[in-house]
Amino acid sequence: MPPADRRHTAYARCSTHENDRTTPADRTTKGPTMDFDLSAEEREIRDWVRTFVRKEIVPLEPQVLERERRGERGLTADELKGLQDKARSSGFFGIQTPESHGGMGQGAVVAALIEIELGRSFVPFRFAGEADNILFSATEEQQETYLRPTIEGTRKSCFAITEPGAGSDARAIRTSARREGDEWVINGEKTFITGGHEADFVMVFAVTDKEKGADGGVTCFLVDRDRGWTSTPIDTMGEWGPAALVFEDVRVPHSAILGEEGKGFELAMRWIGKGRYMLPARALGSCERLVEMGMEWARNRVTFGQPIAERQAIQWMVADSAVEIEALRWLVLTAAWQVDRGIDSRQSQSMAKLYGGVKANEIVDRVLQMHGGMGYTRELPVERWYRELRLLRIYEGTDEIQRRTIARNLLKGHATVRGHLG
Ligand SMILES: Cc1cc2nc3c(=O)[nH]c(=O)nc-3n(C[C@H](O)[C@H](O)[C@H](O)COP(=O)(O)OP(=O)(O)OC[C@H]3O[C@@H](n4cnc5c(N)ncnc54)[C@H](O)[C@@H]3O)c2cc1C
């Protein structure tokens, strides 16, 4: 039998479609076991955000770029609020915030789809109405003081676990809280705290039992700024900076504990694990836009009598980027889908975060390369994205820590290389 025929026979034997007697139409009506499509509602929400980004956000880009070049914020607080109010009037408020708290109560897949669309612009926009996931486990009284105002945007939170001596190794934190009667006295230093200079209150993690440490001896406290902690902004290579926080004999009542005494480390892990798929989702949107920009440039830039788009070197950059974007899309959406299904998604989330960080950086570098000298200038936003995307390989778990998690899960048998399909 000629090789081509042998291949055909082998395919016929393996192919389930050849063996079952249903027609493609039957299979569709029975419902496929795998569905890579979006529901009508998901598509509608995604399309609304896509239009909003195109009409309301993208036109602001030149102005945002100009302001950032002057060292100013890209959007003023009023401008951000104006955009958020506009979105809210169409129901876009608190994407993942439960409906009981006035939000849309959407799941992880919809949140990821939205984040991808928002990532297509570097304008620092986000929908209003979100709050840190761990604030939802606050007491009724704490919810009144912290959760509801955060959702309404009248108070700003920040999350503080990292310290100068404890980043990847978060279990090594030294900030302490000492009990004195009905009060706790907090001492220590936190660093790289996003929003730490603007926040009205902090969710700070402190050691309350040195013997137990992260295994039952870390507690989370809700601490208003007027209790006396101080903040100093940290300059970064990105357009906005986190802050260093100092706690010197900061006193809080016992009722400031979020969750339970000694259960702070679990809360911290819940906050960090809330959405590792969300950071790569945003980067994915940025990569889509960057590759579109790169292709547009390549079609128009002529060297040696031909557009550079005609050159294989450039075409391979486009092709590799498109494949990686598609792979990232499915890593992100699989992780989000698992979250919605209540399946343990930690392995998938780490994979999405790692792959997103690595590939987004490779893609932005290629797109910068396609632009030649112009890519390196501040006239185009490519270098801005180049600097912004670099952070993805560091915060909320560095590349190395994601690899450590992924390998450990595999080696200890918590996950298999066959993924969730088994
Ligand atoms: C802009 C920005 C915003 C941030 N926002 C927040 C925030 O809001 N709240 C907060 O609490 N923290 C925040 N962080 C802190 C961030 O999570 C940490 O920077 C990050 O976890 C890495 O910790 P580190 O900087 O101490 O690096 P280190 O832990 O010192 O790591 C240094 C290097 O060693 C590698 N490494 C460490 N351990 C291992 C190991 N076991 N095996 C192999 N390699 C290893 C790391 O991957 C890294 O490459 C932010 C950081 C930045 C830059």
The ligand as a MOL file (V3000), in Angstrom:
LIG
                    3D

  0  0  0     0  0            999 V3000
M  V30 BEGIN CTAB
M  V30 COUNTS 53 58 0 0 0
M  V30 BEGIN ATOM
M  V30 1 C 5.0630 47.8360 40.2620 0
M  V30 2 C 4.9090 46.8130 41.3570 0
M  V30 3 C 3.7030 46.7280 42.0210 0
M  V30 4 C 3.5560 45.8110 43.0930 0
M  V30 5 N 2.3860 45.7940 43.8110 0
M  V30 6 C 2.3380 45.0940 44.9860 0
M  V30 7 C 1.2170 45.2420 45.8850 0
M  V30 8 O 0.2330 45.9510 45.5930 0
M  V30 9 N 1.2430 44.6060 47.0700 0
M  V30 10 C 2.2910 43.8020 47.4440 0
M  V30 11 O 2.2360 43.2510 48.5430 0
M  V30 12 N 3.3610 43.6230 46.6130 0
M  V30 13 C 3.4140 44.2620 45.4020 0
M  V30 14 N 4.5160 44.1260 44.5680 0
M  V30 15 C 5.6090 43.2550 44.9770 0
M  V30 16 C 5.8250 42.0650 44.0570 0
M  V30 17 O 4.8250 41.1140 44.2620 0
M  V30 18 C 7.2320 41.5310 44.2990 0
M  V30 19 O 8.1460 42.4910 43.7720 0
M  V30 20 C 7.4670 40.1870 43.6690 0
M  V30 21 O 6.7120 39.2000 44.3180 0
M  V30 22 C 8.9360 39.7860 43.6930 0
M  V30 23 O 9.5010 39.9650 44.9380 0
M  V30 24 P 10.8900 40.7470 45.1080 0
M  V30 25 O 10.7950 42.0080 44.3500 0
M  V30 26 O 11.2140 40.8270 46.5530 0
M  V30 27 O 11.9540 39.8290 44.3890 0
M  V30 28 P 12.7160 38.6080 45.0570 0
M  V30 29 O 11.7550 37.7150 45.7480 0
M  V30 30 O 13.8550 39.1150 45.8580 0
M  V30 31 O 13.2850 37.8840 43.7810 0
M  V30 32 C 14.4200 38.3390 43.0640 0
M  V30 33 C 14.6650 37.3740 41.9060 0
M  V30 34 O 14.9350 36.0570 42.4070 0
M  V30 35 C 14.0040 35.1420 41.8660 0
M  V30 36 N 13.6880 34.1230 42.8800 0
M  V30 37 C 13.2180 34.3370 44.1230 0
M  V30 38 N 13.0300 33.1610 44.7480 0
M  V30 39 C 13.3600 32.1930 43.8530 0
M  V30 40 C 13.3500 30.7670 43.8770 0
M  V30 41 N 12.9450 30.0840 44.9470 0
M  V30 42 N 13.7550 30.1040 42.7680 0
M  V30 43 C 14.1690 30.7820 41.6740 0
M  V30 44 N 14.2030 32.1220 41.5850 0
M  V30 45 C 13.7990 32.8130 42.6610 0
M  V30 46 C 12.7800 35.9720 41.4970 0
M  V30 47 O 11.9760 35.3230 40.5410 0
M  V30 48 C 13.4340 37.2390 40.9940 0
M  V30 49 O 13.8540 37.0410 39.6720 0
M  V30 50 C 4.6520 44.9720 43.4520 0
M  V30 51 C 5.8460 45.0360 42.7310 0
M  V30 52 C 5.9990 45.9500 41.7050 0
M  V30 53 C 7.3090 46.0220 40.9860 0
M  V30 END ATOM
M  V30 BEGIN BOND
M  V30 1 1 1 2
M  V30 2 1 2 3
M  V30 3 2 2 52
M  V30 4 2 3 4
M  V30 5 1 4 5
M  V30 6 1 4 50
M  V30 7 2 5 6
M  V30 8 1 6 7
M  V30 9 1 6 13
M  V30 10 2 7 8
M  V30 11 1 7 9
M  V30 12 1 9 10
M  V30 13 2 10 11
M  V30 14 1 10 12
M  V30 15 2 12 13
M  V30 16 1 13 14
M  V30 17 1 14 15
M  V30 18 1 14 50
M  V30 19 1 15 16
M  V30 20 1 16 17
M  V30 21 1 16 18
M  V30 22 1 18 19
M  V30 23 1 18 20
M  V30 24 1 20 21
M  V30 25 1 20 22
M  V30 26 1 22 23
M  V30 27 1 23 24
M  V30 28 2 24 25
M  V30 29 1 24 26
M  V30 30 1 24 27
M  V30 31 1 27 28
M  V30 32 2 28 29
M  V30 33 1 28 30
M  V30 34 1 28 31
M  V30 35 1 31 32
M  V30 36 1 32 33
M  V30 37 1 33 34
M  V30 38 1 33 48
M  V30 39 1 34 35
M  V30 40 1 35 36
M  V30 41 1 35 46
M  V30 42 1 36 37
M  V30 43 1 36 45
M  V30 44 2 37 38
M  V30 45 1 38 39
M  V30 46 1 39 40
M  V30 47 2 39 45
M  V30 48 1 40 41
M  V30 49 2 40 42
M  V30 50 1 42 43
M  V30 51 2 43 44
M  V30 52 1 44 45
M  V30 53 1 46 47
M  V30 54 1 46 48
M  V30 55 1 48 49
M  V30 56 2 50 51
M  V30 57 1 51 52
M  V30 58 1 52 53
M  V30 END BOND
M  V30 END CTAB
M  END
